Amino acid sequence: MLVKTILNFCHKFNSFIYQNVTLQQDHQNPVIIVKIIARANGKKFCSICQRQCPGYDRLPPRRFQFIPIWGIPVFFQYAVRRVNCPIHGVVAEYLPWAKGKSHLTEVFKIYLSQWAKHLSWYKVAELFHVQWYHVFEAVKSIVEYGLQYRDLTNIKALGIDEIQYRLGHVYLTLVYQLDTHCRRLLYISKDRTTKSLLRFFRYFGTARNAALEVICCDMWKPYLKVIRKKAPQAINLLDRFHIMKKFNEAIDNTRRQEIKQLEHDGQEPLLKHSRWLLLKNKDNQKESELARLKVLLRYNLKSVKSLLLRDAFQKFWSYRTRYWAKKFFDQWLSRVNHSNLVELKKVAKTLQRHEELLFNWFKLNDHYSNSISEGFNNKAKLTIRKAFGFKQFETIEIALYHQLGDLPLPKLTHEFF
């Protein structure tokens, strides 16, 4: 079967003809050149407004890279005509296989962008014998199309979180859709300030903000302030994951202080190498770890007391009514406040300060959680690590939308991937 026959079957254009296909040597490497010509009666269109226009002149032949065949690079070769548009003047004609001054065909951009979801951009460029900026151009083009045509209707639940993407406390604010029918990245903003989140709500629009029902986030004050202002009707759910993370941070800080105190007093270093022994979920611990934990429980250590009070608080999530949960919470607060556990008292004070938001858990019956956002965050960090970091914000923004945005692709007559 001829290559031209395959192209006519999979990738046919109106007003243009595949004239011939030749195998040539380009810098001692084989390449396939597909020469394209315009039909004699074909219409010419402006590349900006796509209005039918009279011809003006013809430029020298150009090459447009297509999907490789059997590992051999394929190029379309065509002498682009210029047209005299009554609105935009003399411009290049509209080409159905490429846009602007790009040397990549649109279908090749989609092909590269799909591979870029699974491999690093550098590796994709190496495999398909293109430059890194070609892969970036391809992904950027697909992301811009997806953001333009994605559906933002029927969004009821959001997850808001931040990730550190550079050294020196440089953060990104990430907003996710958490609805059961669609979970994806919606928005990326620099920093984790009030303005960072305000930019999302302004972009999202007043009508869509008013339709929000649930917003999951941590206890970061700038986020809580913006949510109260822009979506007061939404139930603001403090996430269980972040609350338990506060407990673990308190236990770890207590453990560090206690190790130093034991060393200073010349006592046995019981807590050395016990960080994950105290922080890990009991269901995930090995028998040897559980045995060692039983030994620690015999000693009157602050770290062990903090662990027991953290495990006692886990019962809070099992209640189904606010009344009984409130009684349990008050009793637990009393136990903590009468203890000598400074770090855990800080956690108790934080929970008491955000008590109303904490008890929103019982309005939703465990239907929503920011653990989905945490899963997306891990994928975002993997995307950054896989690329060994990004130098510019625009690059990381495009990469994260591409990986996590669930964006629509341009429609093709045939899928090449």
MIKOL-784325 format. One record per residue (C-alpha): x, y, z. Coordinates in steps of 0.001 Angstrom, whole numbers, plus 524288, in hexadecimal, padded with zeros to 5 digits. Layout:
BEGIN
XYZ...
//
This chain:
BEGIN
8000080000800008052780D827FC78807DA817C08070E7FFA7821577FF327F41B817EF7FFD47F564816FD80EA37F606825D480FF07EA01827A9807627E2C381DE180FC77E6DF8234781D2D7EA198318881B107E36D8374A80F2E7E1ED845FF80CDF7D83B84D8A804AC7DE39856467FA2C7EB7A84F697FB2D7F175843467F4DA7FC8F83A427F8C18045683B017EC2580F35831447EE9B8172882AB07F95E825EB8291F7F89D830638236A8016D83C1182C8B80273848D582DCA80A04849788396281350856D083AB5819E28591382C258177184C17828B781DEB8404F823BC816378343082C5C816108272A82AFA80F16822D983725807B081477838528044F81266843157FA4A8056084A197FB477FF62852D17F0E87F2D785ACD7F0997E794856527E8247E5CF85E467DBC67D815862227DFED7DB2E8629A7EE817D70486E537F6857E08C876AF7FE267DDA687BB480BD37E3AC885BC814F37EB3C87F1D820097E5FA888E1829F77D76888A22827217D62587E9D81D9D7CEDD8873C813EF7CFE988351805A27D98B88C887FF047E03788E8A7F1DD7EE3B889F97F05C7F9C4893377F12E8066D88B867EF2A80D5587F007F3268185B87D097FD04823B7873547FBAA820AD865177FF65820588620480DFF820EC85550815848172D8515D8201E81AB1845B2828A4810BE83AB08292280FE282E298313881B638252282DF58191A81882826818214280C8682A5E82A36815A3831F282CE081E04825F1829B782C968273381ECE8313181E3881DA883F1B818F4812FF845C681132818C484EF1807168105D85A0E8023081281867897FC4E8096987021804598016787A287FCF27FE6B887B3802037F0EE88D95800B17EBF789B808007D7E21389C2480B967D9368A84380B927DA4A8A8C481A7D7E8198A43181DBA7EF348A79F811357F96389EA780B1A7FADC892A0813C07FE2288436812357F2F387B4680E667EC0D8724B817F67F20E864AB818817E9D68599381E227F5CF851E7822B77FD9185CB6829B17FBA2869D383063803848764E82FE6812148752982DC381324867F78347A81AE185D7382D6181317852AF834208063E84D8C82ED97FADC84E12838507F97583F568389D807EB83DE183BE78062584779847227FB3983F1684CA88039E832F284AC780F24838FE852138066683E4685CD48009B830CD85F7280E1C82AE2860CE811FC8365186996807D7831A78737B80F77825168758781DA18293187385825D58351687692825BF83F7F86BF88344E83DA9869ED8325A82F0B86792827238318085E0282FB283B038566B83A96830D9855F7831A4825CF8517182B5382D7C8466883785834E984209832648427484531836E784D4D84E2D831FD84F4085C2482B5685BF785841823BD8548284DC881DD584BE88586381B1485804860918149585E88854E280C488526B8528B807CF8513D860B18055185FE6861BC7FCE285FAB855787F4B08544585A797F32E85A72868007EED686778862467E4A18608585A057E00E85879865AD7DECB8644686EA97D70886B708644F7CD4E86076862187CC5D859AC86F577BF1F858FF875FA7BE19860C3882AC7AFAC85E3F885427A9F38562F8905B7B592857EE899857B0EF856468A7977BCEE852308AF877CAAE857D88AFFB7D747853E18B6A67E15385E7B8B9657EF5385B6C8BD0E7FD4285FDC8BADB809FB859408B719817FE85DBB8B84681E8085D518AAFA82B63864218ADBF834D78658E8B905832AF871068C2108241F86F748C4D981FA0872548B6F1811BC86D298B5A7806F786B1E8ABC87F88086C0D8AF107F103861028A8667E232860398A7227DC048530E8A3CE7CE5384EAF8A03F7CA30843D68A9A77BCD8840258A43B7BA808318D8A2D17B7BF832E48943D7C43283AA1891827D0DB83C57899137DB44844FF893117E41C850CA894AD7DCC685D84892507E651868658955C7F48F86B4E898A27F979877C789EF18067E87C948A434808CD87CFF8B2F27FECF8798F8BD7B7F9DE887078C1077EC6788D3D8C1527EE91892A38B39E7F246885208AE8D7E4D287F9E8B1B87DD8E88C2B8AE717E2A488AF38A0807DBD287DC789F487CE978829B8A41F7CF2A88E6789B117D2678856F88FB37C7D087BC8893AE7BD288862A893797B26B88A8289CC47A81188107897B07B0C787501898F47B5A7879788A65B7A78387A548AB0F7A4F386C568A66A7AFD8866648AEB77AB1C85D748B9977B781857EC8BFD47C57785CF78C1027CFE5854838C7647DC5A85AFC8CC3E7E5FA85B738D7747E684865B38E2387EEB986F9D8DAB37E91087CF88DE887EA08883C38D12C7E222878BD8CADA7D7A7878CD8D56F7D650887908D4497D43A887278C5827CA9487BC48C6457C23C883228D0467C1FB88EF18C7577BFFE888AE8B9EF7B80987C608BCEC7B14B87E608CA177A661874E38C6947AFC9869698C49C7B29B860078CFB07C0E7862088D3167C631854CF8D7317D2E4854038DEB97D954848068D9817DBB583C3A8E2347E8F9839DA8DBEB7EE3C8473D8DFBE7E8AF846688ED787EF608395D8EFFC7FBA983EFD8E9DB7FB8A849658F4887FB0E83E868FEB28069D8378B8F88E80E8A8441F8F82980BA184637906AB80FCA8384490A1181C52839849022E81FDE846929086B81D4C840CC915E0825C3834FE912838312483DA590E2483091845B491A9082FB38398F922F983B768332791C5E843AF83F1C91FBB83E9C83F0992DB0841BF8309592F7D84F7B832AF92A488515583E5B9334A84CD88365493F19855B782AF693B5284A5882175939FD8486A816419307F8459581B4892292838648148B921758330181D40916A283E4981CCE90D0E83A2F817EE8FF8E82BF9817B0903F782649822478FB3881E53819848F23881BAE8104A8FD688137181B2B9036280E18821538F70080AB2815858EEC47FCDC810368EEE07FBEB803F88F7467F5737FC7C8EC25801AC7FE8D8E3E780BA97FAD08EE43813787EE458EE398134F7E4C18F9A2820F57E9168FDBA81C7E7F74E8FE018106C7F40990607818D97EC7490FAD822027F8039115A816648012B912E28113B7F8A291E0B81E447FA6D924D581D6B8093D9239B80FAA809499292781537804B49364181C7A8117793814816BA81E6A93C7781B1C825FE93074814C88324792B09815F182CD191D3680E46820CB92117803D9828FE927EB802898314B91BA58012F824FB913757F66181FB591C407EEE482C8891BDA7F02682D0D90D017EACF81F3690BEB7DFDD822C6915507DBF182E2890C8B7DA22824C5901137CD20820EF9073F7C82182E94903A97C6FD82AA58F54E7BE5681EF38F8677B3188270A8FE077A72B8294C8F5777A0C68347D8FCE37A6308418F900D97A0AA840AF90EBD7A86C834B5912FD7B4728390890B787B402845FE912CB7B35E83F1091FFB7BEEE8368A91C417C69984242917287C4A684A09923B97C91883E7292BFD7D51583C85923707D87D84B06924637D77C84A3A9332E7E10F83EBC9338F7EAE0845E892B017E9E7852C49325B7EC5584BCD93F4B7F88184531939F38068384A35939258073B8484E92A6380A77855C5924F880A9D851F7916937FDAB84ABE917627F7828563A91E787FACB85E979129B7F3748550E909E37E7CD854F49133A7E794863CE9133D7E7BD8641B9045C7DC7D85A579038C7D4AF8620290D957D6CC86E7E905D37D194867E08F9797C70D85FF9900527BBD78640D8F76C7C351860408EB357C7AA8537D8F1907B99384F8A8F45A7B5C08519A8E62B7BAC7843AC8E4C27AD8483EDA8E9CD7A5D6846AC8DFCB7AC3083F508D49E7AC66831858DA4B7BA3382ED38D5557B65A830D68C7077C16D83A578C45B7CF8683AC18C8897DBBF842268C4EF7E2EC835268C3EC7DF9B835F68B55F7E708842DC8B4D47F27583C798BBC37F293831CD8B17A7F2ED83C2A8A6D87FDC6843338AE3F80614836EA8ADFD80421835FF89F41807AE8446289DE4814458425B8A592817648366989D408158B83EA5890EE81F44848A88961F8291683E4689A64827FD8370588D7C82C2A8435E88666836E48463B8907782FFA853118934682B2785E2788AAD831DB86B4488941825D28736A8863581837873F188C27811E38730F87EA581884865F687C338141385FB2888DD8066A86556887028055585F008798C80B008521D87E698016E85113889D37F581854A6881BA7F9DE84A85877C97FB7A83FA6881DF7F0488429888B3C7E6AB84B5D883F57DF32840B287C8F7DEB284A00870F77D79A8470B864237DFC184479857FA7DD6384A0284A667D4CE840FF842317DBB8838BC838027D68F8300F82D2F7DFBE8255C831CF7E68C8227583EC17F52B8207A83CFE7F7F481C8F84B20
//
